[in-house]
Structures are given as structure tokens and as C-alpha cells.
Amino acid sequence: MEEPDARAGSSPDAGGVVTAVSWTTAVDRDLCMGSGMCAGMASDLYALDDEDRARPVRTRIAPDDRALDAADSCPAAAILVRDGDLLIGPRP
């Protein structure tokens, strides 16, 4: 039997097949105040656009605690991080 893939972002499912694990992240532009904290914490995940509002660099990301930290630190609570349908950031 093959061993499960140990690469980050992968996990074996019940059948022993390797599947990609990813989160989604979004920024509510109506709430974003453009503080730039997210971009400063994780510039490969979040950036400021031409209107000084945050946006995700990619909406689908590998699980990354920095995304959760950015959501927790956002002064406007504008960043959402989901694992499938489950909202995991900001954390309570």
C-alpha cells in the first residue's frame, strides 16, 4: 500500500487517495477600511488595490495560520476564511 502524500496541503481521504486541502478567503469591500494590516502580515495572501481596499491575492489558498491571524487582526472584521462551508476566521 502506498503511504499518504506528506506534502503540505494534501491529506488522505477514507479510501487512501490523496486529495488537495484548501481554504477560501474573501474580503468584504464594504467593511474594509484599508488599514493594510492584512497585507503587512501576509503580503502573499492579501494586497491593497487602487482604492486602498484589501483583496485576496488568491481566493483559494492552502491552509495557512497567517490567513486566520489576518482575519483576527482586521480592525473592520472584513476578512473571512472558510474551510469548505465552515467559517473558520475570524476566530471567536
C-alpha positions in Angstrom: 0.0 0.0 0.0 1.3 3.5 -0.8 1.9 5.9 2.0 -0.2 9.0 2.1 1.3 12.1 0.5 3.1 14.2 3.2 3.2 17.4 1.2 1.6 20.5 2.8 -1.9 21.0 1.5 -2.6 17.3 1.0 -4.4 14.7 3.1 -5.5 11.2 2.6 -9.2 10.6 2.4 -11.0 7.5 3.7 -10.1 5.5 0.6 -6.4 6.2 0.9 -6.4 8.5 -2.1 -4.6 11.8 -1.7 -6.8 14.9 -2.0 -5.9 18.6 -2.0 -7.0 20.6 1.0 -7.7 24.2 0.6 -9.4 27.2 2.3 -11.1 30.1 0.7 -10.6 33.7 1.7 -12.6 36.8 0.9 -12.6 40.5 1.9 -15.9 42.4 2.3 -15.1 45.6 0.5 -18.0 47.4 2.1 -16.4 46.8 5.6 -12.7 47.1 4.6 -11.2 50.4 5.8 -7.9 49.9 4.1 -5.7 49.7 7.2 -3.3 47.4 5.4 -2.7 45.2 8.4 -3.5 42.0 6.4 -1.1 42.9 3.6 1.5 43.7 6.1 1.1 40.4 7.9 0.7 38.2 4.8 1.6 40.0 1.6 1.4 36.8 -0.4 -2.2 36.4 0.7 -3.6 39.9 0.8 -2.9 43.2 -1.1 -4.3 46.7 -1.3 -5.9 47.7 -4.6 -6.0 51.0 -6.3 -8.8 52.2 -4.0 -6.7 51.2 -0.9 -9.1 48.4 -0.1 -7.8 44.9 0.7 -8.3 42.0 -1.6 -7.1 38.4 -1.5 -4.2 37.7 -3.9 -5.9 34.3 -4.5 -9.3 33.2 -3.2 -8.3 29.6 -2.8 -5.3 29.1 -0.5 -3.5 26.2 1.2 -4.3 26.1 5.0 -2.3 28.9 6.5 -2.5 30.3 10.0 -1.5 33.7 8.7 -4.8 34.0 6.9 -6.5 33.3 10.3 -4.3 35.8 12.0 -5.1 38.5 9.4 -8.8 37.8 9.8 -8.4 38.1 13.6 -6.4 41.3 13.3 -8.6 43.1 10.8 -9.9 46.2 12.6 -13.1 46.1 10.4 -13.6 42.3 10.6 -13.7 42.4 6.8 -11.7 39.2 6.2 -13.4 35.8 6.1 -11.7 32.5 5.9 -13.6 29.3 5.2 -12.8 25.6 5.2 -15.4 24.4 2.8 -18.7 25.7 4.1 -17.3 26.2 7.6 -16.4 29.8 8.6 -13.1 29.5 10.5 -11.8 33.1 10.5 -12.1 35.4 12.2 -11.9 33.2 15.2 -14.2 33.8 18.2 
